[in-house]
Amino acid sequence: MNMLFKLLLALAFFSAFLYSQQPPQENPLVKQIIPEISADSIKAAVTKLVSFGTRHTLSDTTSPTRGIGAARRWLKSEFERYAKTSEGRMFVEFHETIVEPSRRVPYPVNVVNIVATLRPGDASSPSAKRMILVSGHYDSRASDAMDSTSDAPGANDDGSGTAVVLELARVMSRYQFDATIVCICFAGEEQGLLGATAYAEMAKQRGWNIEAVFNNDIVGNTRGGSGKVESAYVRIFSEAYSQLDTGSVFQQRNSQGLENDGASRTLARYVNETARQYLPTFEAKMIYRRDRFLRGGDQTPFHQRGFAAIRLSEVNEHYAHQHQDVREEGGNRFGDLPDYMDFPYCANVARVNASGIASLALAPAPPSGVGIVTSGLAYDTQLRWSTNTEPDLAGYYVRYRQTTSPAWEHTVFTNDTTITLPVSKDDVIVAVQAVDKDGNASLPVVPKPVR
């Protein structure tokens, strides 16, 4: 009896020890960043962007006050102002591409993206080459997609997304992260995703480790054309298969029931979770679709090249306030003006971005070599993976859910690199995340079959 008591005491002590080693559920640094995001700051940025009259990709590039040239110079100056608070970690540049004539480009045009790169505190760390992108497009258009001279204020489409990117740069430039954060304002979206395509192709050719792309496009309005108001959530669009998912890759994902566990949907699920964790009164709702029905955005060129990429977009669009000449007809007002925006809502969308981006940029790299053992028939699920090298690593979260569930349902923490779950691999989707001592978790990695 005495021996049994000692055994139970030892087991209790061991369980308490394991529990004490588990990381916290929330990171105080992420919680500190979120309330610093300001609706007033976002409103000021949108108002300034509208003041340029038009930001059409083919508009004036030399005027100091009107056209896309004036807009991009102002955006660069704002990023440079924020960079001064970064202790040398943020640098700002133009990314320029000469685009050849096409359906919406009548002559060769220089498409200019504005890029603010926030390097990690330790530029030599293994995570320094991991990149998280947050984007919006700063070009605008009127009713005629080729009209480069009429006013095209573009307050919500996509002054809202551009202002979110600026605000994130303003706030996050003051902090140090493990991974590199890239804040980028794309041009040429309305003419065919030109700036985003050029940047995504460059990233692919250079072999950059872009872990996630957060694209914000039309994120500042809550009252739709039907009169319905929705301010409690933002939509996250994510695509299942990309152009790279062909042949044996497609067959393997399909045969294992992983249609909803590609890179972009995994990222959407992650952002849905971090929003629930840090913004309990505002939801990031997943939509299993590339974009709004038969439409597109700057996340698409990245997804097509194999990068995890999502689009955040408001719930209720108002089509009289998108792609419209500023005018009044039949008692109705048309045009994309700041008057129709909800800036506190837009700030909440920025906070959704911040919770996901900061969590990822502070987290360890996703674990490598994750495998699900298939060497024999079994009633349970055995996993193994390689050890992460980060010095602040706490361990790993093993996640699983029913195959029909959109969100992870169960989490097991372990310090080891192998685990056997008491559930059948026939019935669940499983994944592994690396997590540090502050509770920052990587993107989940779905295992591949191993013997």
N, C-alpha and C positions, 0 to 999 in steps of 0.2 A: 504493500500500500504506500509505504514511504517512497519507494522507487517510482511508482506511478505518479505520485504527487510532484516529485522532482521533474519527471518527464513533462507533465502538463505545464509546470512552471517555466521550463526551458522553452517549450513551444510558444507559450504566451509571450515570453521575452523576445523570442525570435520574430514573432508576428509584429510586435510593437516596434522592433528595430526596422523591419522592412517598411512598415507604414511610415516611420519617421524619415525614411530615405526618399519617399515619394515627393516630387516637386510640388510647389503650390499650384493652385488652379488658375490664378491670375498673376500677371506680372505688374508690379507697382509702376514700372516705367511706362508701360502701355496705357495704364489707367491715368497716368499723369499727362500723356500726350493728348488724349481724346478731348478733354475740356478746353484745351488751348485753341481748338479750332473755332473760328469766329464767323458767324453769319454776316456780321457787318463788314469784315474783311473781304468775304466772298462777294458781297453786294458792291463794294467799291471797285473790285476788279472787273466785274461784269459791266458796271457803268462806264468804266474807262474803255473797255473793249468796244462797247457800242458807240462811243464818241468818235471812233475812226470812220464812221459812216458806212463803209463796206469793207469787208475783209476777204472779198472774193479772190481766189487764187490768181486770177488774171488782172486784178486791179492794180492801181498805181503803186509803184515801189519806191518812188523818190520823194513824194510829199512828206513833210514832217508831221502832218496832222491827219491825213486821210489815206485809206487804202491799206493793203496787206503789209506793205513795207514798213509803214509807221507802226503798225500793230506788232510786227515781229521785233522791231528794235525796242519798243517799250517792254515787251515780254522778256527779252534778254536782259534789259536793265533791271527789271524786277528780280529775276533770278540772281543777278549779280549782287543786288542789294542784300538778298537773303544769304548769299554765299559768304558775306562778310562776317556773319555770326557763326560760321561753321569751323572756325580755326583752321582754315586751309583745306578742309576735307571736300568741299563742293567746288566744282569747276563748271563753267558754262560755255557753250559753243553752239554755233550754227551747224546743222547737218544739211548740206546742199546737194541736190540732184537735178540734173538737166533731164527733163521728161520730154520725150519725143511726141509729135502730134498724134492725137487719137480722137475719139468721138467728141469728147468734151474739152479737148486741148487743141486749138486750131494751129498752134505754132509751138516750137520748142520753148519751154518755160522752166525757170529755175524754181524748184519747189524747196522751200527752206523750213526745216524743223528746228525748234529751239530745244536744246537738251541741257539739263542741269543734272550732273552726276554727283551723288553724295557717296564718297568712298568711306569704307569702314574705319574705325579708330585704329585698327591694326591692319595695315595694308598687306602684310606678309602672311596673314592667317589663311588657313585652308578655305574659309568661307568668303574671302575677299573677292573671289572670281564668280561667286554666285550673284546673279543680278535679278532684282525685282523692278519691273517697269510699271509706272502709273502714267496714264496718258489721257488727253482730250484733244480735239482738233480745233484750231483757232480760226480756220477759214469759215466764211459764211456765204450765203447765196440768197438771191431774191426769187421771184416766181419763175423766171427764166434762168435755167442753170448756166446759160452763157452770158448773162447780163452782168458785166463787171463794173458798171458805172453807177447804177441806181443804188439807193440806200438799201443795205442788207444788214440790219443791226445785229442779228445772230446772238441775241441775249441768252436764250436757252439752248439753241442749237448752233454752236456748242460753246457759247461763252460760259455756260454753267460748268461743263466739264473742264474747260481751260482754267476757270477760277478755282475749281477743286484742286487741280494739279498745282497751281500757284500756292494755294493755302497749305497744302501738304508740304511743299518745299519750304515755305516760311517756317512752319512749326518744326518739321523734322530735321532741318539743317542744324538745329541747336543740340541735337543728340547724337550719340555714337551708336553704331550698329555693327553687327558682325558681317553682314553681306552688303553689297553695293545697291543703292537705291537710285533709279534713274527716273527723273521727272521730265516728261517730254510732251511738247505741244506740237502736234502734227499739222501740216498744211496739206491741201489738195484732197481732203476727204470727199468733199462734194463733187469733185471732178473724177472720182474713181479710186479712192483710198491710196492716192499717189505717194504721199509722204510716208505713211505707215508701211506700204509695200517695199519702198526703197530701204527703209531702216531694217525691216524684218529680213530682207534678202541679205543685207550687209551682215547682220548678226549671224545668219546661217552660214554664210561664206567664211566668216572669221571664227566660227566655232564657239561663239559665246555661250556661256552657261546661263541662259535666261530661264529662271525657275518659274516666273509668274508674270503675267501681263494683266493689269487692271485698266481697262478702257472705260472712260466715263463719257457718255454721250447722251445729251438731253436728260439732265438730272436735277432740274430746278423748278419744276411746275407740279402742282398738286390738283388743279382743277381741269378736268378733261373737257373735250368738246361737248360731251353729253350733259355736262353740269355736275357730274359726279366728282367728289373730292376724296382723295386718298393720300394721307400723309404719314401712315404708320409703317410703310415698308418701301423698299426699292427692289426692282427686279434684277436678278443676275442671270444673264443668258450664257449658256455654254453648249458647245457642240460635242457630239459623241466621237465620230470618226473624222479623221483628216485624210488628205490625199496620200499620206504616207502609209495609212492603214490598209494595205492591199496584200494580196497573196497569202502567204503563211501567217503574217501578222494578223490579218483580218480573221482568218480561219481559227487561229488560236484564241483570240479574244472572244469570238463568237461562241466557240465550243465550250469555253469556260464560263460563259454567262457574264462577261465583263463589258457588256455594251455600254454601261453607264459609269465605267471606271477608267476611262481614258484621262489624259493629263488635264484637259480643260474642265471636265466634270469633277475631277478630284479637287481642283482648285476652287470651283464653285462651292463644293461641299465644305471645304476648309473655311471659306469666307462666311458662309452661312453659320458655321460654328462659332467663329471668333466674334461675329456680330451678336449672337445670342449671349456669348460670354461677357462682352464688355458693354453692350448696348441693349439691355433687356427690354426696353420699351420701343425699340425700332428694329424691324426685321429685314433681313436680306433674303428674299424669297427666290429659290431656284426655279428657273424655267429651262426645261430640257429642249432647247432650240438654239440654233446658231445666233439668231437675232430675232427682232420682230418679224412677223410672217413675210417671207420673201424679200426681206430687207437686209442691210448689212452695215458693218462698221469697221473701225480700224483694228479690232481684235482679230478679224478674219485672216489677214495675211500672216499673222504670227501662228495661229492655230494650224493653218495650211502647211506651215513649215515645221510642225511638230512641237511648237512651244505651247505651254499651258496658257490659255488666254480666255478671258471672260469680258463681257460687256455689262456695265451697270447702267440702268435706264429707269426713268420714272415710271410710275404705274399708269397714269392717265395722261396721254398725249392730247394736245389740242392742235388740230391740223390747220386751223385758221391762223395759228401763231408759229407755223413752221413753213419755210420755203415760200413765203408770201411777200409781195410788195406791201409796203406800209400804206394803208388806205382805209377808207370807210365806205362800205356798200350796203345799202338796204338796212341801215341802222346797226350793222355789224362792223367791228374793228378787226382789221387784219394786220399782221406783222409780228415779228419776233422781238418784242420789246421787254425791258426789265419790269414794266408795270404788271406783267402777267406771271411773274416768278414768285416763288415762296422760298425766301432765303434761309429761314430756319430749317426747312426741309432739305435744302441743298447742303447745308452744314452737316446734317445728320448723314447724308450720303458720303460726305467727306470723312466723317467719323467711322463709317463702315470700312472705307478704304484704309484709314489709319490703323484700325484694329487688326486687319489682315496683313497689311504691309509690315507694320512694326513687329508683329508676332513672327512673321516669316524671316524678317531681316535680323532678328535677334536669336533665332532658333539655330540649332545645328543643321548640317546638311541632311537630306533624307538618307536613311540607311541604304547601303548597297548590298548586292548579293542576296536579296530576300527571296527565299525559296520555300515552297510547300512540298513536303516529302511525300513522294508517291511510289516508294520502293515496294510497298505491299498494301494489301487491303487493310483498312483500319476503321475503327468506330470513332476515332477522335481526329484531331487536326494537328499535325506536327509542323512547326516552322523553324527555320534557322536563317541567320543573316550574318554579315560581317560587322566587326566592331567599329564604331565611329571613333575618330581621333581627337575630337574637341576636348580640351582640358576641363571644361565646365559641364560635360555630359553627366546627366543624372541616370539615364537609362532609356527605356523604350516603352512606348504605349503600343500594345497589341489591340487592334480594333476589329470588331466583327459585327455583322448585321445580317438579317434575313435577305435573301436574294431579291425580294420585292420591295425592300425598304430603301427610301432615298437617302437616309441619314444613318450614320453609325449609331448602333444601339448599345454596345457593350465595350468596355475598356478594361484591360488588364495591364498593370505596370510590372515591369521586370528589369532587373539589372543584368540579366543574362542575354545571350545571343541565340538561345534556343528556347522553345516553349512548346508544350503540348496542351491544347485546349480541349476541354471535355465536350466538344460538339463535333458533329460530322461535317467534313468539308463538302459533302454533297449539298448541305442545306444553307450554307452561309458564304458571304464574301468576307475575306479577311485582309488586313493590311497592317503594316508596322510603321510607326513614327519614332524618330529620335527626339528626345526631350532633354532640355538642360535643367540646371538646378534652380533656375528662376521660373520654370514652368512653360518656357517657349517650346512649342512642338513643331517639327518639320512637317512638310507635306507627307501624307501617308503613301506608302509604297505597297502596291498589290504584288503578292509573290508570284514567281514563275514555278512551274513544276520542276522538281529536282528528284534525283534518285538517292 
